[in-house]
Amino acid sequence: MQPGQMAYDRASTVFSPDGRLFQVEYALQAIQMGGTAVAVTYDPGIVFVAYRNLPVSSLAEAGSIEKSFAIDPGLGCVTAGLIADSRVLVEFLRLEAQRHRITFGEAAPYTLLGHALGTHLQQFTQFGGTRPFAVSLLLGGFANDGTPGLIELDPSGATIGWKAYAIGRNRRAVADFLEEKIGPARNEDAAFKLAVQAVAEGSPTPFPPEALDAAILEPGTELKRLAPSEVARRVSGLPFIGTPEKAARGSK
């Protein structure tokens, strides 16, 4: 802890003299300790892939650890951070989507839901007696013309649109990898392989296929989570290359 920081990190509503909210930064740090999650758009859908820590006990069901969630037909998200916090935010999105459908008789635009959730997240940085959510999300949906899109949301409530992006562990390095490797056009298979390789970039060690939570979203349909056997088939032969630093050392 830096000198002078102690006086300003007791509440999320107190700014430090240099304009920082330490509780929000701590929430972002907690997200960095979780697994990497990636979303990549393609024509005409979105691929979500997230790394999940496998249970130590052989009695546990790995598939019970969910990182990707269906919101409404044509709407889905992937999360990184505290799973319990993510469930609260996913429920918020589902209720907002149903409220919009009942009120207006149409599916809620993903951009509208993203901004509504961003406002909700921001409120937990502005009022005393609360703490920021230790979760980042990549919310995916489709424009009126069917174009897929993503919105990133973090504990501060900021919203940014992307064609492909990463959250969680080593997100900056993984985002750089996506920016370098992504092409002007992608089909589902290319988007899936890119997302898996990006998640591998954020992992400190190789991992088995069952550590991946993968899902595909297409217009007007529910998010389709891939079965472990399907994930294993799709990733067969793909190198799980570890962190960018290790890859760089290995290439010398």
C-alpha positions, 0 to 999 in steps of 0.5 A: 500500500502506498503512503497516504493511500490508507486514508482513501481506500475505506469507502468506494465513495471517497476520491484520493487526491489524484482522483482515484477510487481505490475500492473500484481498483481493488475490484478490478484487481480481484477480476484479474485473479480470475480466469480469462474470458473472450468474446469474438464476433463473426458473420453472423454470430458471437463466440464466447470462451472462458477459462474456469478453474476446475474443481480439485475434487473428482466428485465435483461436476466441472460443468456446474461452473458457469461463465457464459449465460443466456439473457434472452433470444439473441442476447448473451454474456460471458463473465470474469471475476466472482461467480456469485457477483456475476449471477446477480448481474446476469439476473439484472440483465434478464429482468431488464430484457423481460421488462423491455419485451413486455413493455414494448413487445420486442427484444431489448437492444443489447446496447440499451441493456449494456447502458442500463447495467452500466448505470447499475454498476456505477451506482454501487460506486456512488453510495455508502454502505455498498461495494463495487461488483468484482465482475467484468462482463462482455455482453453480446447481441445484434443490431437491427440489421443482424450485425453482432456486437459486444459491450464490455462492462467493468466495476466502474460502470464504464461501457465500451463497444468491441468486435472482439475483446478479453476480460479477466486474467492478462486481459491486456496481453490477450486483447493485444493478441486478438488485435494482432490475429483477428482478420477482416472477416471470420466464420464460426470455426475461425472465431472459435479457434481464435477465442480458444487461442486467446484464452490460452494466451491468458493462461500461465499453463496449458489446460485440458478442454474441460476447463473451457466454458464455450458458447455460441450466440446467433440472432433470434436464438438462445445462447448455445453452450457447447457440451464438453465433448463438443469442445474437446472435438473442436479444440483437438490439435490446437496448441495451448501455448500459455502466456505471451511471455513464455511463448516469446521465450520459447521462440528464441 
